[in-house]
Amino acid sequence: MALGSWLLVPRSSPLAPSCDTSPVPKRDLPSADDIRRLVERVIDGASAPVSNVSAPATASPKGGCGCGCDGSIAIGADHGGFALKERIAFRLREQGHTVVDCGTDSTEAVDYPDLARAVAEKVSSKECSVGIVIDGAGIGSAMVANKVRGVRAALCYDLSSARNSREHNHANVLTLGAGLIGEALAWQIVEEWLATPWGEGRHARRVEMIDALDGARVDSVTA
């Protein structure tokens, strides 16, 4: 058989390659957030008792705290966080937020507990909806703020911790470490934190357990 005739295989022959020329439907790949939420649902569903009944939802509206106050934001910083505080406060006002500045007003050395307490008390009294405190690392300010009744302060260092602190823990005070993150990331964290609503069901029930410790702490001190 000649080489040319060997290459000419009839289309009806089983040796002929089959080609499907129909268009392939376009499918959108799931995002990283979609995958994260799916994994969380699977893990929580596997560990939750079958008879578990979710508590009534106390989720916040998108970007709010759910406390019924006017939506203003208290912000404060020590000398290490002063510059970042000024930039974040400026951006918040640009977006139309009411910002209550609790200080400090310069880079002169001050004590972070005073500033963190001032912000936390604005939130505790419901004068402000949420609070933001900035110091060198954000750790000390979180400790101080969490001593104030009704405050759930969270140190956030990336977008995932910002979302988690709101959705899972109903955080109402955000602390940031100006010495650990840059201005661009800090602003992204603030935006993500403010935009994330409080989670419902099991998250709300667990936050009620956290809040119950406020009374337990008082009882243990006066006992």
C-alpha positions as CSV (number, residue, x, y, z in Angstrom):
1,M,0.0,0.0,0.0
2,A,1.3,3.4,-0.9
3,L,2.1,5.8,1.9
4,G,-0.3,8.4,0.6
5,S,-3.3,5.9,0.5
6,W,-2.4,4.7,4.0
7,L,-2.8,8.2,5.4
8,L,-6.2,8.6,3.8
9,V,-8.5,7.0,6.4
10,P,-12.2,7.2,5.7
11,R,-14.2,9.2,8.3
12,S,-16.5,6.3,8.9
13,S,-13.6,4.0,9.8
14,P,-13.1,3.2,13.5
15,L,-9.5,4.3,13.0
16,A,-10.5,7.8,12.2
17,P,-10.1,10.3,15.1
18,S,-13.4,11.8,16.5
19,C,-13.5,15.5,17.0
20,D,-16.4,17.2,18.9
21,T,-16.6,20.7,17.5
22,S,-19.5,21.7,19.8
23,P,-18.7,24.7,22.0
24,V,-17.7,24.0,25.6
25,P,-19.9,25.8,28.1
26,K,-18.0,28.3,30.2
27,R,-17.9,27.6,33.9
28,D,-16.8,30.1,36.6
29,L,-14.3,28.6,39.1
30,P,-15.2,29.1,42.8
31,S,-13.4,31.9,44.5
32,A,-11.1,31.4,47.5
33,D,-13.9,32.8,49.8
34,D,-16.4,30.3,48.4
35,I,-14.0,27.4,49.2
36,R,-13.3,28.8,52.7
37,R,-17.0,29.0,53.5
38,L,-17.7,25.6,52.2
39,V,-14.9,24.0,54.3
40,E,-16.2,25.9,57.4
41,R,-19.7,24.6,56.8
42,V,-18.5,21.0,56.4
43,I,-16.3,21.1,59.6
44,D,-19.0,22.8,61.7
45,G,-21.7,20.4,60.4
46,A,-19.6,17.4,61.2
47,S,-18.8,18.6,64.8
48,A,-22.3,19.9,65.7
49,P,-24.8,17.7,67.5
50,V,-27.7,16.6,65.4
51,S,-30.2,17.9,68.0
52,N,-28.5,21.3,68.2
53,V,-30.9,24.2,67.7
54,S,-29.5,27.5,66.6
55,A,-30.1,30.5,68.8
56,P,-32.1,33.4,67.4
57,A,-30.2,35.4,64.9
58,T,-28.6,38.6,66.2
59,A,-26.6,39.4,63.1
60,S,-25.7,43.0,62.2
61,P,-26.7,44.7,59.0
62,K,-24.1,44.9,56.3
63,G,-21.4,47.2,57.7
64,G,-23.2,47.9,61.0
65,C,-22.9,46.6,64.5
66,G,-26.5,45.7,65.2
67,C,-26.6,47.8,68.4
68,G,-29.1,50.4,67.2
69,C,-26.7,53.4,67.6
70,D,-26.0,56.0,65.0
71,G,-23.2,54.2,63.2
72,S,-20.4,56.5,64.2
73,I,-16.8,55.2,64.5
74,A,-14.6,55.9,67.5
75,I,-10.9,55.9,66.7
76,G,-7.8,56.4,68.8
77,A,-4.1,55.7,68.8
78,D,-1.0,56.1,70.9
79,H,2.1,57.9,69.5
80,G,3.2,54.8,67.6
81,G,-0.1,54.7,65.8
82,F,-0.8,58.4,65.4
83,A,0.2,58.8,61.8
84,L,-1.8,55.7,60.7
85,K,-4.8,56.9,62.7
86,E,-4.8,60.2,60.9
87,R,-4.8,58.6,57.5
88,I,-7.5,56.1,58.3
89,A,-9.7,58.7,60.0
90,F,-9.4,60.9,56.9
91,R,-10.4,58.1,54.6
92,L,-13.4,57.2,56.8
93,R,-14.6,60.7,56.7
94,E,-14.2,60.8,52.9
95,Q,-16.5,57.8,52.7
96,G,-19.1,59.7,54.7
97,H,-18.6,58.0,58.2
98,T,-19.0,60.0,61.3
99,V,-15.6,59.7,63.1
100,V,-15.1,60.5,66.8
101,D,-11.4,61.0,67.4
102,C,-10.3,60.0,70.9
103,G,-6.7,61.0,70.4
104,T,-3.7,61.2,70.6
105,D,-3.0,64.4,68.7
106,S,0.7,64.1,68.1
107,T,3.7,61.8,68.1
108,E,4.6,62.8,71.7
109,A,4.8,59.7,73.9
110,V,1.5,58.7,75.6
111,D,0.2,55.5,77.3
112,Y,-1.8,53.3,75.0
113,P,-4.2,52.0,77.8
114,D,-5.7,55.5,78.1
115,L,-6.5,55.7,74.4
116,A,-7.7,52.2,74.1
117,R,-10.0,52.7,77.1
118,A,-11.4,55.9,75.7
119,V,-12.4,54.2,72.4
120,A,-13.8,51.1,74.2
121,E,-16.0,53.2,76.4
122,K,-17.5,55.0,73.4
123,V,-18.5,51.7,72.1
124,S,-19.7,50.3,75.5
125,S,-21.9,53.3,76.1
126,K,-23.3,53.0,72.5
127,E,-22.2,56.5,71.8
128,C,-20.3,55.0,68.9
129,S,-21.2,51.9,66.8
130,V,-17.7,50.5,66.6
131,G,-14.2,51.5,67.5
132,I,-10.7,51.3,66.0
133,V,-7.5,51.5,68.1
134,I,-4.0,51.6,66.7
135,D,-0.7,51.2,68.6
136,G,2.6,49.6,67.8
137,A,1.5,46.0,67.7
138,G,-2.2,46.2,68.5
139,I,-1.9,43.6,71.2
140,G,-2.0,45.8,74.3
141,S,-4.9,47.9,73.0
142,A,-6.9,44.7,72.5
143,M,-6.3,43.6,76.0
144,V,-7.3,47.0,77.4
145,A,-10.5,47.3,75.3
146,N,-11.6,43.8,76.3
147,K,-11.6,44.8,80.0
148,V,-14.5,47.2,79.2
149,R,-18.0,45.7,79.5
150,G,-19.7,44.9,76.3
151,V,-16.6,45.3,74.2
152,R,-15.3,42.5,71.9
153,A,-12.0,43.7,70.6
154,A,-10.0,41.8,68.0
155,L,-6.5,42.3,66.7
156,C,-6.5,41.8,63.0
157,Y,-3.5,41.5,60.7
158,D,-5.0,40.4,57.4
159,L,-8.3,40.2,55.6
160,S,-9.2,36.7,56.8
161,S,-8.8,37.7,60.5
162,A,-10.9,40.8,59.8
163,R,-13.7,38.8,58.4
164,N,-13.5,36.1,61.0
165,S,-13.5,38.5,63.9
166,R,-16.8,40.0,62.7
167,E,-18.6,37.0,61.3
168,H,-17.7,34.5,64.0
169,N,-17.0,36.7,67.0
170,H,-19.1,39.9,66.5
171,A,-16.1,42.1,67.2
172,N,-17.1,45.7,67.8
173,V,-13.6,47.1,68.3
174,L,-10.7,46.6,65.8
175,T,-7.1,47.0,66.9
176,L,-4.2,47.4,64.5
177,G,-0.4,47.3,64.9
178,A,1.1,50.2,63.0
179,G,4.5,48.7,63.4
180,L,3.5,45.4,61.8
181,I,1.4,46.3,58.8
182,G,1.6,49.1,56.2
183,E,-1.0,51.7,55.5
184,A,-2.4,50.0,52.4
185,L,-3.1,46.7,54.2
186,A,-4.4,48.5,57.3
187,W,-7.0,50.3,55.1
188,Q,-8.0,47.1,53.4
189,I,-8.5,45.5,56.8
190,V,-10.6,48.4,58.0
191,E,-12.8,48.2,54.9
192,E,-13.2,44.4,55.1
193,W,-14.0,44.6,58.9
194,L,-16.6,47.3,58.5
195,A,-18.2,45.5,55.5
196,T,-18.5,42.1,57.2
197,P,-21.9,41.4,59.0
198,W,-22.2,39.5,62.2
199,G,-22.9,35.8,61.7
200,E,-26.1,34.2,62.8
201,G,-27.0,30.9,64.4
202,R,-24.2,29.2,66.2
203,H,-22.0,32.3,66.0
204,A,-24.6,34.4,67.8
205,R,-25.1,31.7,70.4
206,R,-21.3,31.5,71.1
207,V,-21.0,35.3,71.3
208,E,-23.8,35.3,74.0
209,M,-21.6,33.0,76.0
210,I,-18.7,35.5,75.6
211,D,-20.9,38.4,76.8
212,A,-22.1,36.4,79.8
213,L,-18.6,36.5,81.1
214,D,-18.9,40.2,81.7
215,G,-21.3,39.5,84.6
216,A,-19.2,36.5,85.8
217,R,-16.1,38.7,86.0
218,V,-17.9,41.3,88.1
219,D,-19.3,38.5,90.4
220,S,-15.8,37.0,90.9
221,V,-14.3,40.4,91.8
222,T,-17.0,41.2,94.4
223,A,-17.2,37.7,95.9
